[in-house]
Amino acid sequence: RVIERTGDQVVQIAENVRSMIFLSTEKKTSEIFQNLAAEAMEIFKAGVDSFCNRNVTQSQRIYERIGKYYRHCDESSKQLIESAGGQTAGIISIAYIIDNLKKIGEYTGVICESAINYGIMTQDPDPNADHAADAETDEDTNAAPRADPANRRD
């Protein structure tokens, strides 16, 4: 579901970029968007990889990186709005695209949180423990009560 939502954001970005085609924008604007999009996709791919590999450490690093990405989006947003030169349609499209890019980061955070939670839930609290003894105990507690031969009625 999270990956599908990320795809929805990509579609919305494409629609907003299309609405900017007829606006006069600087080459710098295109470069900023390309850099932000590349960074978003790099973070997203790394987040999915960390989830698939159940790598909690990598997920934590990516989660921290998302915060830096948000700040980068905010800084870029200011530059882009200034470069729009008061073109209202351009400013609105820029704001939507930045918001969509940040949502990709947010969804990557959800993927990383899931990987971290899954890693913690499946983590062995004591990897040196003898689990063979635990298995015997579990079998005994789950077994049906045995009939006492002394109480048999024949």
Backbone as CSV, one residue per row, in Angstrom:
resi,resn,N_x,N_y,N_z,CA_x,CA_y,CA_z,C_x,C_y,C_z
1,ARG,0.827,-1.189,0.000,0.000,0.000,0.000,0.871,1.252,0.000
2,VAL,1.948,1.239,0.773,2.826,2.406,0.853,3.514,2.643,-0.492
3,ILE,3.919,1.579,-1.146,4.567,1.722,-2.453,3.567,2.269,-3.472
4,GLU,2.323,1.838,-3.384,1.287,2.357,-4.278,1.081,3.858,-4.042
5,ARG,1.067,4.271,-2.796,0.909,5.701,-2.484,2.089,6.504,-3.019
6,THR,3.277,5.921,-2.950,4.456,6.590,-3.496,4.284,6.776,-5.000
7,GLY,3.784,5.751,-5.668,3.512,5.858,-7.102,2.500,6.949,-7.407
8,ASP,1.504,7.090,-6.558,0.511,8.161,-6.729,1.181,9.534,-6.665
9,GLN,2.150,9.684,-5.780,2.864,10.960,-5.660,3.664,11.247,-6.927
10,VAL,4.264,10.214,-7.493,5.033,10.377,-8.727,4.115,10.842,-9.856
11,VAL,2.925,10.275,-9.940,1.958,10.689,-10.966,1.575,12.153,-10.757
12,GLN,1.325,12.546,-9.524,0.963,13.940,-9.250,2.107,14.889,-9.593
13,ILE,3.341,14.454,-9.342,4.497,15.280,-9.718,4.494,15.484,-11.232
14,ALA,4.289,14.404,-11.977,4.277,14.496,-13.443,3.185,15.455,-13.921
15,GLU,2.019,15.392,-13.307,0.928,16.290,-13.699,1.280,17.745,-13.408
16,ASN,1.919,17.997,-12.278,2.298,19.372,-11.947,3.448,19.872,-12.812
17,VAL,4.363,18.997,-13.163,5.448,19.395,-14.068,4.857,19.752,-15.428
18,ARG,3.894,18.958,-15.872,3.245,19.228,-17.160,2.589,20.611,-17.154
19,SER,2.026,21.002,-16.023,1.377,22.320,-15.953,2.396,23.457,-15.966
20,MET,3.657,23.143,-15.729,4.697,24.176,-15.736,5.367,24.319,-17.098
21,ILE,5.031,23.461,-18.036,5.707,23.461,-19.336,5.599,24.816,-20.032
22,PHE,4.474,25.455,-19.918,4.249,26.701,-20.644,4.705,27.936,-19.870
23,LEU,5.265,27.722,-18.708,5.781,28.848,-17.930,7.248,29.058,-18.277
24,SER,7.668,30.296,-18.200,9.094,30.547,-18.442,9.839,30.268,-17.138
25,THR,10.591,29.198,-17.146,11.366,28.836,-15.958,12.841,28.786,-16.330
26,GLU,13.647,29.016,-15.344,15.086,28.981,-15.561,15.567,27.535,-15.596
27,LYS,16.725,27.351,-16.198,17.337,26.023,-16.225,17.606,25.556,-14.797
28,LYS,17.915,26.513,-13.927,18.200,26.202,-12.520,16.998,25.506,-11.867
29,THR,15.795,25.935,-12.221,14.576,25.336,-11.666,14.508,23.855,-12.012
30,SER,14.762,23.549,-13.262,14.744,22.155,-13.708,15.811,21.335,-12.988
31,GLU,16.985,21.901,-12.820,18.075,21.190,-12.140,17.736,20.912,-10.676
32,ILE,17.121,21.886,-10.020,16.745,21.699,-8.607,15.732,20.562,-8.489
33,PHE,14.722,20.566,-9.357,13.719,19.493,-9.321,14.344,18.133,-9.620
34,GLN,15.230,18.097,-10.606,15.881,16.830,-10.948,16.699,16.301,-9.771
35,ASN,17.412,17.191,-9.095,18.213,16.767,-7.939,17.333,16.270,-6.796
36,LEU,16.246,16.995,-6.524,15.336,16.569,-5.454,14.678,15.230,-5.785
37,ALA,14.262,15.069,-7.036,13.616,13.818,-7.445,14.600,12.652,-7.377
38,ALA,15.827,12.881,-7.822,16.843,11.819,-7.768,17.131,11.427,-6.325
39,GLU,17.213,12.429,-5.458,17.459,12.151,-4.035,16.284,11.387,-3.421
40,ALA,15.062,11.782,-3.768,13.873,11.091,-3.243,13.867,9.631,-3.679
41,MET,14.174,9.385,-4.941,14.151,8.011,-5.439,15.293,7.185,-4.849
42,GLU,16.427,7.820,-4.629,17.556,7.117,-4.001,17.204,6.703,-2.573
43,ILE,16.607,7.622,-1.832,16.198,7.328,-0.456,15.117,6.244,-0.452
44,PHE,14.156,6.367,-1.355,13.073,5.384,-1.426,13.620,3.989,-1.725
45,LYS,14.490,3.895,-2.724,15.071,2.598,-3.087,15.850,2.013,-1.908
46,ALA,16.626,2.844,-1.232,17.392,2.364,-0.074,16.458,1.900,1.039
47,GLY,15.337,2.612,1.226,14.363,2.213,2.246,13.732,0.865,1.942
48,VAL,13.371,0.661,0.685,12.784,-0.621,0.283,13.822,-1.734,0.435
49,ASP,15.063,-1.455,0.032,16.132,-2.457,0.183,16.334,-2.825,1.647
50,SER,16.336,-1.821,2.523,16.542,-2.106,3.950,15.391,-2.942,4.508
51,PHE,14.186,-2.692,4.016,13.035,-3.482,4.450,13.159,-4.924,3.961
52,CYS,13.470,-5.087,2.684,13.576,-6.441,2.109,14.711,-7.239,2.745
53,ASN,15.785,-6.538,3.104,16.933,-7.213,3.723,16.818,-7.291,5.240
54,ARG,15.740,-6.718,5.781,15.512,-6.684,7.233,16.718,-6.109,7.974
55,ASN,17.249,-5.023,7.409,18.443,-4.395,7.954,18.029,-3.199,8.810
56,VAL,17.956,-3.407,10.110,17.496,-2.372,11.039,18.454,-1.188,11.055
57,THR,19.750,-1.455,11.052,20.745,-0.379,11.097,20.625,0.513,9.871
58,GLN,20.502,-0.089,8.706,20.349,0.682,7.475,19.044,1.481,7.509
59,SER,17.981,0.883,8.005,16.692,1.579,8.100,16.797,2.801,8.998
60,GLN,17.523,2.679,10.100,17.693,3.816,11.008,18.471,4.943,10.330
61,ARG,19.517,4.585,9.581,20.303,5.605,8.874,19.452,6.320,7.829
62,ILE,18.655,5.566,7.107,17.800,6.158,6.074,16.747,7.052,6.716
63,TYR,16.199,6.614,7.832,15.193,7.405,8.542,15.775,8.765,8.943
64,GLU,17.020,8.765,9.419,17.689,10.027,9.771,17.926,10.874,8.522
65,ARG,18.245,10.225,7.437,18.511,10.928,6.181,17.253,11.629,5.662
66,ILE,16.094,11.091,5.966,14.835,11.687,5.511,14.662,13.087,6.097
67,GLY,15.038,13.271,7.358,14.965,14.598,7.974,15.822,15.612,7.230
68,LYS,17.012,15.197,6.832,17.892,16.076,6.051,17.268,16.372,4.692
69,TYR,16.612,15.374,4.124,15.952,15.558,2.836,14.819,16.583,2.949
70,TYR,14.051,16.533,4.030,12.989,17.526,4.245,13.568,18.938,4.269
71,ARG,14.670,19.103,4.994,15.301,20.432,5.061,15.784,20.869,3.678
72,HIS,16.325,19.929,2.930,16.775,20.227,1.571,15.588,20.655,0.704
73,CYS,14.456,19.984,0.852,13.242,20.364,0.112,12.798,21.776,0.484
74,ASP,12.828,22.095,1.770,12.403,23.425,2.221,13.317,24.518,1.668
75,GLU,14.626,24.268,1.704,15.577,25.245,1.160,15.365,25.419,-0.342
76,SER,15.187,24.317,-1.034,14.975,24.358,-2.483,13.666,25.059,-2.820
77,SER,12.655,24.845,-2.003,11.360,25.484,-2.224,11.499,27.004,-2.214
78,LYS,12.255,27.509,-1.263,12.473,28.964,-1.190,13.157,29.470,-2.459
79,GLN,14.183,28.752,-2.912,14.892,29.151,-4.132,13.962,29.112,-5.343
80,LEU,13.165,28.067,-5.427,12.276,27.902,-6.578,11.187,28.964,-6.613
81,ILE,10.643,29.292,-5.462,9.589,30.309,-5.415,10.158,31.672,-5.800
82,GLU,11.373,31.956,-5.350,12.021,33.211,-5.746,12.257,33.251,-7.253
83,SER,12.653,32.113,-7.827,12.938,32.079,-9.267,11.661,32.109,-10.108
84,ALA,10.498,31.843,-9.507,9.233,31.866,-10.252,8.849,33.281,-10.640
85,GLY,9.455,34.257,-10.004,9.236,35.646,-10.386,7.800,36.111,-10.305
86,GLY,7.061,35.649,-9.313,5.700,36.111,-9.111,4.656,35.429,-9.975
87,GLN,5.041,34.454,-10.767,4.071,33.717,-11.584,3.274,32.796,-10.662
88,THR,2.045,33.162,-10.398,1.219,32.425,-9.440,1.097,30.951,-9.802
89,ALA,0.839,30.651,-11.062,0.698,29.253,-11.482,1.990,28.486,-11.215
90,GLY,3.112,29.122,-11.462,4.402,28.479,-11.214,4.638,28.224,-9.744
91,ILE,4.282,29.189,-8.919,4.473,29.043,-7.475,3.606,27.908,-6.935
92,ILE,2.370,27.833,-7.389,1.465,26.767,-6.930,1.996,25.401,-7.351
93,SER,2.420,25.286,-8.607,2.964,24.009,-9.080,4.215,23.620,-8.310
94,ILE,5.076,24.581,-8.040,6.297,24.320,-7.271,5.940,23.794,-5.885
95,ALA,4.989,24.457,-5.246,4.590,24.037,-3.893,4.037,22.610,-3.899
96,TYR,3.221,22.288,-4.904,2.665,20.930,-4.993,3.760,19.890,-5.231
97,ILE,4.681,20.200,-6.125,5.752,19.247,-6.436,6.620,19.003,-5.205
98,ILE,6.978,20.070,-4.514,7.791,19.921,-3.293,7.031,19.081,-2.272
99,ASP,5.740,19.345,-2.124,4.925,18.568,-1.183,4.895,17.089,-1.574
100,ASN,4.747,16.810,-2.867,4.744,15.415,-3.334,6.089,14.739,-3.077
101,LEU,7.173,15.456,-3.304,8.504,14.897,-3.048,8.696,14.603,-1.560
102,LYS,8.202,15.503,-0.722,8.311,15.275,0.725,7.470,14.069,1.153
103,LYS,6.326,13.872,0.499,5.495,12.706,0.830,6.200,11.405,0.459
104,ILE,6.972,11.417,-0.619,7.761,10.229,-0.960,8.728,9.935,0.183
105,GLY,9.344,10.983,0.724,10.215,10.805,1.889,9.445,10.278,3.085
106,GLU,8.245,10.805,3.292,7.403,10.355,4.408,7.059,8.870,4.276
107,TYR,6.688,8.458,3.073,6.352,7.047,2.860,7.580,6.155,3.019
108,THR,8.740,6.670,2.632,9.973,5.917,2.865,10.196,5.749,4.362
109,GLY,9.868,6.780,5.127,9.967,6.683,6.585,9.066,5.593,7.139
110,VAL,7.875,5.454,6.575,6.952,4.393,7.008,7.560,3.021,6.721
111,ILE,8.173,2.888,5.553,8.818,1.618,5.200,9.949,1.318,6.178
112,CYS,10.762,2.327,6.490,11.875,2.133,7.429,11.367,1.803,8.828
113,GLU,10.322,2.487,9.272,9.745,2.180,10.588,9.254,0.739,10.632
114,SER,8.643,0.293,9.550,8.166,-1.095,9.498,9.331,-2.070,9.581
115,ALA,10.410,-1.764,8.878,11.593,-2.635,8.924,12.181,-2.667,10.328
116,ILE,12.241,-1.506,10.976,12.783,-1.432,12.339,11.889,-2.206,13.298
117,ASN,10.578,-1.973,13.224,9.648,-2.681,14.111,9.709,-4.183,13.894
118,TYR,9.757,-4.599,12.639,9.828,-6.026,12.342,11.133,-6.608,12.885
119,GLY,12.216,-5.867,12.712,13.504,-6.337,13.215,13.511,-6.482,14.717
120,ILE,12.883,-5.542,15.407,12.824,-5.602,16.873,11.923,-6.750,17.319
121,MET,10.790,-6.936,16.643,9.860,-8.005,17.032,10.465,-9.390,16.837
122,THR,11.273,-9.545,15.810,11.830,-10.866,15.518,13.217,-11.064,16.100
123,GLN,13.721,-10.039,16.763,15.064,-10.121,17.340,15.081,-11.086,18.516
124,ASP,16.098,-11.911,18.562,16.275,-12.865,19.657,16.850,-12.100,20.840
125,PRO,16.147,-12.033,21.973,16.639,-11.259,23.113,17.955,-11.793,23.663
126,ASP,18.180,-13.087,23.573,19.426,-13.673,24.064,19.893,-14.709,23.052
127,PRO,20.765,-14.285,22.119,21.183,-15.212,21.074,21.985,-16.397,21.601
128,ASN,22.471,-16.330,22.829,23.257,-17.423,23.403,22.408,-18.395,24.216
129,ALA,21.124,-18.125,24.316,20.247,-18.974,25.136,20.053,-20.332,24.473
130,ASP,19.803,-21.337,25.309,19.535,-22.688,24.822,18.035,-22.801,24.568
131,HIS,17.652,-22.725,23.288,16.234,-22.748,22.945,15.665,-24.161,22.896
132,ALA,16.499,-25.159,22.960,16.006,-26.543,22.975,15.211,-26.796,24.248
133,ALA,15.682,-26.248,25.366,14.966,-26.412,26.636,13.615,-25.698,26.579
134,ASP,13.574,-24.525,25.919,12.311,-23.795,25.780,11.306,-24.597,24.974
135,ALA,11.769,-25.278,23.941,10.870,-26.062,23.095,10.234,-27.193,23.884
136,GLU,11.015,-27.835,24.748,10.454,-28.915,25.562,9.406,-28.377,26.518
137,THR,9.659,-27.234,27.119,8.714,-26.623,28.048,7.420,-26.271,27.326
138,ASP,7.540,-25.696,26.125,6.356,-25.329,25.360,5.512,-26.551,25.031
139,GLU,6.176,-27.638,24.669,5.428,-28.855,24.348,4.667,-29.358,25.565
140,ASP,5.301,-29.310,26.744,4.650,-29.796,27.957,3.441,-28.941,28.323
141,THR,3.540,-27.638,28.184,2.433,-26.767,28.585,1.287,-26.807,27.589
142,ASN,1.562,-27.145,26.347,0.515,-27.183,25.331,-0.117,-28.560,25.185
143,ALA,0.435,-29.534,25.856,-0.075,-30.902,25.719,-1.412,-31.040,26.443
144,ALA,-2.223,-31.942,25.939,-3.509,-32.221,26.588,-3.243,-32.931,27.911
145,PRO,-4.082,-32.703,28.916,-3.869,-33.377,30.195,-3.952,-34.886,30.012
146,ARG,-3.046,-35.573,30.656,-3.016,-37.036,30.553,-3.922,-37.641,31.614
147,ALA,-4.560,-38.726,31.235,-5.440,-39.426,32.187,-4.589,-40.153,33.222
148,ASP,-5.019,-40.076,34.458,-4.318,-40.763,35.552,-4.799,-42.205,35.584
149,PRO,-3.884,-43.185,35.393,-4.312,-44.585,35.369,-4.960,-45.025,36.674
150,ALA,-4.667,-44.365,37.771,-5.252,-44.758,39.059,-6.741,-44.442,39.112
151,ASN,-7.199,-43.505,38.344,-8.605,-43.106,38.360,-9.421,-43.765,37.252
152,ARG,-8.871,-44.764,36.626,-9.583,-45.431,35.530,-10.772,-46.216,36.045
153,ARG,-11.831,-46.226,35.313,-13.000,-47.051,35.634,-13.113,-48.130,34.584
154,ASP,-12.882,-49.282,34.935,-12.996,-50.391,33.991,-14.256,-51.144,34.193
